[in-house]
Structure formats: structure tokens, C-alpha cells
């Protein structure tokens, strides 16, 4: 987060205090305005809401509520403070958030709200990154801009999570076993970058998937889920295939996919230390491709 603090004449208020409080956890980030009233609050956690408080000796204290931050996107907020001796009936605050194209190159942000509403068949990474216009399904994975999915890069909290041996056609860890590289339930936000300006993101020719995990808050929250898929939930042989081969539509062989898990997060020390844990299990039973 960045911006400026000025008075009603437009002069920068060097030394003004800016404090951003992450409401769910009580975590605070602070900065002192520099020359010209400019300030920066780096390394803030994504999401929100935040309460922003700005104060300066001899000036009215200003607060802004309901500020949300998105992964990989700088939020800009400018403040105008009035002298405390003046009685104001209304304070108008205007803000402008930087667009993805102006600070991070071609990218797509997928927030926690998007993750909750996007339909998914397998709770897999590919179901969410397809919100990127340049993405297409390829060999069980996702291709960006037509590049083979093995040239993608996946970062979880900044750590590389690629299929370094190239064993899976999906291009992700654990892909050869038919499982997702991580549980979607642990992810707070995704960012898909194709041509990033940030030098800290690189090592890929296709797309870079940058994800941050959830954290506990001052409230105990948990989830429990179970997903089932079997032969009764899918149709018969594709009619396009049967029309071309002249065969009759037939039901698929019996199979089952069971996915279940739970997560829990909360405070260890309120406003200071938090925890978040998740456990997920997948059990599949698929027919053999030939008779023994």
C-alpha cells in the first residue's frame, strides 16, 4: 500500500503517522510519511478488511474502513488532513487502486470470493486458473498462450511447487497419481502472471501461478467437506464417438472418487499468533484397462 498525506493546500505532511490494522487478526502495519507526504506500507497480507488511520499533530485524525488488498497489486490511497481547529461537516476521500497492467504486467487476480463461487469438478488448480483468458486445457493440465504446461511455474507462499522431474502430464506435483498438488481449501488468493514486470517472478515460459495460503484469525473457524463421484453421475459413451465408429452408447465401467477433508483456524495468542491446519484425503477406485 502507498500514497500521500497532504493538507488542504496540497502541501505534503512529512512525519504524519499511518497505521493499517487488519481487522480479522488485529495485525498492525505502520509508517511515517516522508518528504512530500509520501508513504509506503510493504509486506502487508492480502485480503482484509483493513482500517487505515492517519494522524498528524494539529490536524484532524482520519480513518478509512473496508480496505481490501489483492495479491500482486499495489493499493494506492491518498489522504487530505484538515487543521483540527476547523469544524468540518463532511470529509471526502478519493482513492485509486493501480490496475494489474500498470504494475505487474499481464495477470489475473483470483480472490477468495472467486474461489468460493467458481464451479469446480475436481477441486483442482486448473479449474480456477482457467479464469485467465489466455489459458486452455492441455494434457490434463493448463496451457497459457499455447505453451506446454511443463513450462509453467507454481509458487505457494513464494516457494516453488513445480513438477521438477516432468513425470506428470498435468505439469504439477502428484499429477501422475491423479491428485491435486495441494488442497484448494488452504488457498486464500491466486495470481496468474504471464509477462510480469516484477523481477522476483520468473523461471517460466508459459504462466506463473502465484498463490498465498490462508491464516487463522481472532475467531475459530473450520470447514468439513466430502465429495463423491461414480459411474452413476456420468453419462454414456459420447455420441460423437459412437456416430463416427457406428457403435452403440454404453455406460462407463464402475469407478469411484472419494474426497474428504477438514480445516481449522484460530488464535493461539489473540492479535499476535494464529494457526491454520488442513487435512485432505482422496480415495479412487478405477477399472483396470484390460483383463488379466
DRENLUM-645339 format. One record per residue (C-alpha): x, y, z; residue number from 1. Coordinates in steps of 0.5 Angstrom, whole numbers, plus 500, padded with zeros to 3 digits. Example, Ala and Ser with C-alpha at 12.3 -4.5 7.8 and 13.67 -1.06 7.14 Angstrom:
REM residues 2
   px   py   pz  seq
  525  491  516    1
  527  498  514    2
This chain:
REM residues 292
   px   py   pz  seq
  500  500  500    1
  503  507  498    2
  500  514  498    3
  501  521  500    4
  499  525  506    5
  498  533  505    6
  494  539  508    7
  488  543  505    8
  493  547  501    9
  496  541  498   10
  503  541  502   11
  506  534  504   12
  506  533  511   13
  512  530  513   14
  512  526  519   15
  505  524  519   16
  503  517  522   17
  500  512  518   18
  497  506  521   19
  494  500  518   20
  490  495  522   21
  488  488  519   22
  481  488  523   23
  480  480  523   24
  487  479  526   25
  489  486  529   26
  496  486  526   27
  498  493  525   28
  503  496  520   29
  505  503  521   30
  509  508  517   31
  512  515  518   32
  511  520  512   33
  517  522  508   34
  519  528  504   35
  513  531  500   36
  508  527  505   37
  509  520  501   38
  509  514  505   39
  509  506  504   40
  507  500  508   41
  510  494  505   42
  509  486  506   43
  502  487  508   44
  498  481  508   45
  493  480  502   46
  485  481  504   47
  482  485  509   48
  478  489  511   49
  483  494  514   50
  482  500  518   51
  487  506  516   52
  488  511  521   53
  492  518  519   54
  494  523  524   55
  499  529  525   56
  500  534  531   57
  495  540  530   58
  491  536  525   59
  484  532  525   60
  485  525  525   61
  483  521  519   62
  480  514  519   63
  478  509  513   64
  475  503  514   65
  473  497  509   66
  480  497  505   67
  482  490  502   68
  488  488  498   69
  489  484  492   70
  495  479  491   71
  501  482  487   72
  497  489  486   73
  499  495  490   74
  494  499  493   75
  494  507  493   76
  491  511  498   77
  492  519  498   78
  490  523  505   79
  488  530  506   80
  488  533  513   81
  485  539  516   82
  487  543  521   83
  484  541  528   84
  481  548  529   85
  477  548  523   86
  470  545  524   87
  468  540  518   88
  461  538  516   89
  464  533  511   90
  471  530  509   91
  471  527  502   92
  477  522  501   93
  478  519  494   94
  483  513  492   95
  485  510  486   96
  488  503  486   97
  493  501  481   98
  491  496  475   99
  494  490  474  100
  497  492  468  101
  501  498  471  102
  505  495  476  103
  505  487  475  104
  504  486  467  105
  499  482  464  106
  496  478  470  107
  489  476  473  108
  487  476  481  109
  483  471  483  110
  481  473  490  111
  478  468  496  112
  471  471  494  113
  472  468  487  114
  475  461  490  115
  468  460  493  116
  463  461  488  117
  467  458  482  118
  464  452  480  119
  470  446  480  120
  469  439  478  121
  476  436  481  122
  477  442  486  123
  484  442  482  124
  488  448  481  125
  486  448  473  126
  479  450  475  127
  481  456  478  128
  487  459  473  129
  482  458  467  130
  479  465  469  131
  485  467  466  132
  483  469  458  133
  490  466  456  134
  489  459  459  135
  487  453  455  136
  486  446  458  137
  492  441  455  138
  494  434  457  139
  490  434  464  140
  494  441  466  141
  493  448  464  142
  497  452  458  143
  498  459  458  144
  499  463  451  145
  500  456  448  146
  506  454  451  147
  507  447  454  148
  504  446  461  149
  511  444  464  150
  514  451  463  151
  509  454  468  152
  511  455  475  153
  507  455  481  154
  509  459  487  155
  506  457  494  156
  508  463  499  157
  514  465  495  158
  516  457  495  159
  517  454  488  160
  512  448  488  161
  513  445  481  162
  514  438  478  163
  521  439  477  164
  522  432  474  165
  517  433  469  166
  513  426  470  167
  506  428  470  168
  503  430  464  169
  499  436  468  170
  506  439  470  171
  504  439  477  172
  507  435  483  173
  503  429  484  174
  500  429  478  175
  501  422  476  176
  497  420  482  177
  491  424  480  178
  491  428  486  179
  492  436  486  180
  499  439  489  181
  495  442  495  182
  488  443  498  183
  484  449  495  184
  482  449  502  185
  488  452  504  186
  489  458  499  187
  487  465  500  188
  488  468  493  189
  491  466  487  190
  495  471  482  191
  497  468  475  192
  502  472  471  193
  504  472  464  194
  509  477  463  195
  511  480  470  196
  515  487  471  197
  517  484  478  198
  524  481  477  199
  522  477  483  200
  517  473  479  201
  521  469  473  202
  523  462  471  203
  517  460  467  204
  516  461  459  205
  508  460  460  206
  505  462  466  207
  507  463  473  208
  501  462  479  209
  503  465  485  210
  498  463  491  211
  498  465  498  212
  495  461  504  213
  490  462  509  214
  492  464  516  215
  488  464  523  216
  484  470  525  217
  482  472  532  218
  476  467  531  219
  476  460  531  220
  473  458  524  221
  473  451  521  222
  471  447  515  223
  469  440  513  224
  467  437  506  225
  466  431  503  226
  466  430  495  227
  463  423  491  228
  463  422  484  229
  462  415  481  230
  459  412  475  231
  452  414  476  232
  454  421  476  233
  457  421  469  234
  453  419  462  235
  454  414  457  236
  459  414  451  237
  460  421  448  238
  455  421  442  239
  460  424  437  240
  465  418  438  241
  459  413  437  242
  457  416  431  243
  464  416  428  244
  465  409  430  245
  458  406  429  246
  458  403  436  247
  452  403  441  248
  453  408  447  249
  455  404  453  250
  455  406  461  251
  462  407  463  252
  466  402  468  253
  464  402  475  254
  469  407  479  255
  469  412  485  256
  473  418  487  257
  472  420  494  258
  475  426  497  259
  474  429  504  260
  478  433  509  261
  477  439  514  262
  481  445  516  263
  481  449  523  264
  484  456  524  265
  484  461  530  266
  488  465  535  267
  494  462  539  268
  495  469  542  269
  490  474  540  270
  492  479  536  271
  499  476  536  272
  500  469  534  273
  495  464  530  274
  494  457  527  275
  491  454  521  276
  491  447  519  277
  488  443  514  278
  488  435  512  279
  485  432  506  280
  485  425  503  281
  483  422  497  282
  481  415  495  283
  480  413  488  284
  478  406  485  285
  478  406  478  286
  477  400  473  287
  483  396  470  288
  485  398  463  289
  485  390  461  290
  483  384  463  291
  488  379  467  292
